[in-house]
Amino acid sequence: MTETDYRALDARYYMPAFGRERMLVKGEGSRVWDDQGNEFIDCVAGIAVCSTGHCHPHVVEAICRQARQLIHVSNLYYVPGQAELAKRLVDLSGLYKAFFSNSGAEANEGAIKLARLATGRDRFVAFKNGFHGRTMASLAVTHKPAIREPFLPLEPQCDFVGYGDLEALKGAVTRSTAGVFVEPIQGEAGVIIPPNEFFRGVRDICDDTGALMIVDEVQTGMGRTGTWLAIEQTGVAPDLVSLAKGIASGFPMGAILAREGLEFTRSQHGSTFAGGPLACAAAHATIDVIGEVLPQVAAKGERFRAALAAHNPRVRGLMVGIPVGEACAAVTAACAAEGVLVNCAADGNLRLVPPLVITDDEIDRVCDVLNRALAG
Ligand SMILES: Cc1ncc(COP(=O)(O)O)c(C=O)c1O
């Protein structure tokens, strides 16, 4: 079936919630191919999901091996690989316990529930232009008016302050605040990177008021910025962290990690699928691969920064934002025409979140194409 046929089928039978372009049918490493056989270097990577690249043999093998043995078992039983995965995430993050989910939004739902339980409070504070998901509670702490306003009123109550504005945060966080949701880098907003002092300030305000500091690492976590968690680089210890995207190479999975003293007890939370055997197998293999490439991520980011210096890129590891304004759509189209996939985040910011396994040659090729597209 060609893309044209598929477009018609999709238009008739699938709800039109996404703006879609081409049809990708195959992937290997940092490369993907469309149904016409055109090859692209993929700097979208499922939006920061395919960190190990497409179809990494170690991940494929782990999923297939587990699928032959046991695909699903209820959380009423011990799940093979689950506690070992929780231990690995605890060890790499410095937090204390984990709980699995099936997505980033669902991880944030869990964090909201846990913060309410732990504090006995029901209000939240989050940041303008922040993104935490599209389920009702994660949407309630998401700022973007276009996606939240059609669904008002939302629960829990959330106040929004400017990202980086500690004075406004101090005014907004009270003894009724259960938690402050913060991204270490705002990804959907276009890769916005505040100074480390901001996070120390958030921590202090949370400590002064008893609110939990909830760090959303759905996009920045699992090695994306050059360390397992981006918050590590600030020296600040959060109370709760949410993860998803890069955790299992595209197998749906999310997690919350909590400091000691924060946990669900029996029946307070649960999920049929979350933390199942296949997801855990995919995540274990993903962590193996990321562990190998993690030491090179910062240098790869610097290679992007140097090659794109003329365009004022914002770079932290393999998270790259370039302000291009209204040209964003034209630039993504020009890049695609030359075999490079990038996408537009908010406010005319081009975002690149390639696989962490991207090679130096591929980075050079991407930057050549981008420099030409940005000059045009
Ligand atoms: C920072 C952040 N949090 C939460 C989410 C929601 O994750 P999911 O789409 O897996 O529900 C996203 C997705 O883009 C995200 O970037």
The ligand as an SDF file (V2000), in Angstrom:
LIG
                    3D

 16 16  0  0  0  0  0  0  0  0999 V2000
    8.1530   16.4440   29.6640 C   0  0  0  0  0  0  0  0  0  0  0  0
    7.0470   15.5330   29.2430 C   0  0  0  0  0  0  0  0  0  0  0  0
    6.2170   15.0150   30.1650 N   0  0  0  0  0  0  0  0  0  0  0  0
    5.2130   14.1930   29.8330 C   0  0  0  0  0  0  0  0  0  0  0  0
    4.9820   13.8360   28.5280 C   0  0  0  0  0  0  0  0  0  0  0  0
    3.8420   12.9210   28.1850 C   0  0  0  0  0  0  0  0  0  0  0  0
    4.3320   11.6630   27.8490 O   0  0  0  0  0  0  0  0  0  0  0  0
    3.4030   10.6070   27.0570 P   0  0  0  0  0  0  0  0  0  0  0  0
    3.1730   11.1710   25.6970 O   0  0  0  0  0  0  0  0  0  0  0  0
    4.2140    9.3400   27.0620 O   0  0  0  0  0  0  0  0  0  0  0  0
    2.1550   10.4730   27.8430 O   0  0  0  0  0  0  0  0  0  0  0  0
    5.8180   14.3470   27.5180 C   0  0  0  0  0  0  0  0  0  0  0  0
    5.5730   14.0090   26.1040 C   0  0  0  0  0  0  0  0  0  0  0  0
    6.0100   14.6620   25.2070 O   0  0  0  0  0  0  0  0  0  0  0  0
    6.8790   15.2120   27.8910 C   0  0  0  0  0  0  0  0  0  0  0  0
    7.6970   15.7380   26.9580 O   0  0  0  0  0  0  0  0  0  0  0  0
  1  2  1  0
  2  3  1  0
  2 15  2  0
  3  4  2  0
  4  5  1  0
  5  6  1  0
  5 12  2  0
  6  7  1  0
  7  8  1  0
  8  9  2  0
  8 10  1  0
  8 11  1  0
 12 13  1  0
 12 15  1  0
 13 14  2  0
 15 16  1  0
M  END
$$$$
